[in-house]
Amino acid sequence: MAQAVGQILDFYFDFYTTEYGRRCSAVHDPIAAALCAEGITADVAPCVPVTVDDTQGPGRGQLICDLRGQRTGWHDIDGAHVRVVLHTASDVAQHLVDVITA
């Protein structure tokens, strides 16, 4: 898993260099991999409706997670089938460093 995480981060760091002016990125793919491999766990992950923006606008390709009605507490929405991880139970950055350097 460490090699996969390293390759993912290397690809994303290169991609975002023009965006941020340095090698950095969000770590959503490595977080997803760590969640799937049971390296970390989600402690806030409601099941909510999700739509892909398929317009020609600036949001094209973005996932839109419908979090309306969640202000008083996170809860699953009846009929929804996508669990959206909003917070993890442990420090993801440290976990990724530990996996990569192990």
C-alpha positions in Angstrom: 0.0 0.0 0.0 2.9 2.4 0.7 4.0 2.3 -2.9 0.5 3.0 -4.2 0.1 5.9 -1.8 3.5 7.3 -2.8 2.6 7.1 -6.5 -0.8 8.7 -5.9 0.8 11.6 -4.0 3.6 12.0 -6.6 1.0 12.3 -9.4 -1.2 14.7 -7.5 1.8 16.9 -6.3 2.9 17.3 -10.0 -0.7 18.0 -11.1 -1.3 20.7 -8.5 2.1 22.5 -8.9 0.7 24.8 -11.6 -2.4 25.4 -9.4 -0.7 26.2 -6.1 2.9 27.1 -7.2 4.4 24.2 -5.2 4.1 20.4 -4.9 1.1 19.8 -2.7 -2.4 18.5 -3.0 -5.6 17.4 -1.3 -5.2 13.8 -0.2 -8.7 12.5 -1.0 -7.5 9.5 -3.0 -5.0 8.3 -0.4 -7.6 8.8 2.3 -10.0 6.7 0.3 -7.4 4.0 -0.1 -6.6 4.0 3.7 -10.3 3.8 4.5 -10.7 0.8 2.1 -7.6 -0.9 3.5 -8.9 -0.3 7.1 -5.9 1.8 8.0 -8.1 4.6 9.3 -11.8 4.8 10.2 -14.4 7.5 9.6 -16.2 8.9 12.6 -18.5 11.3 10.6 -19.8 9.7 7.4 -23.5 10.3 6.6 -25.1 8.5 3.7 -26.4 11.3 1.5 -27.6 11.9 -2.1 -24.8 12.7 -4.4 -24.9 14.1 -8.0 -22.2 14.6 -10.5 -22.2 18.1 -12.2 -22.4 17.2 -15.9 -23.0 20.8 -17.1 -20.6 22.7 -19.2 -19.9 25.2 -16.3 -16.9 25.6 -14.0 -18.1 22.9 -11.7 -18.2 20.2 -14.4 -17.1 16.8 -13.0 -17.6 17.8 -9.3 -19.5 15.7 -6.9 -22.3 17.6 -5.2 -23.2 16.0 -1.8 -26.6 17.1 -0.6 -25.9 18.0 3.0 -29.1 20.0 3.5 -30.8 19.2 6.8 -27.5 18.2 8.5 -27.0 21.3 10.6 -28.5 19.8 13.8 -26.4 16.6 13.5 -25.1 14.2 10.9 -27.6 11.5 9.8 -28.2 9.2 6.9 -30.8 10.2 4.4 -33.4 7.6 3.5 -32.8 6.2 0.0 -29.3 7.6 -0.3 -26.6 5.2 -1.2 -23.3 7.2 -1.0 -21.5 7.5 2.3 -19.5 10.8 2.4 -16.5 10.8 4.8 -16.4 14.2 6.5 -14.1 13.4 9.4 -11.8 10.6 10.4 -11.2 9.1 13.8 -7.4 9.6 13.6 -4.8 11.9 12.1 -4.7 10.9 8.4 -1.6 12.9 7.6 0.4 11.1 10.3 -1.1 7.7 9.2 0.0 8.4 5.6 3.5 9.3 6.7 3.8 6.2 8.8 2.6 4.0 5.9 5.0 5.6 3.4 8.0 5.4 5.7 7.3 1.9 7.1 
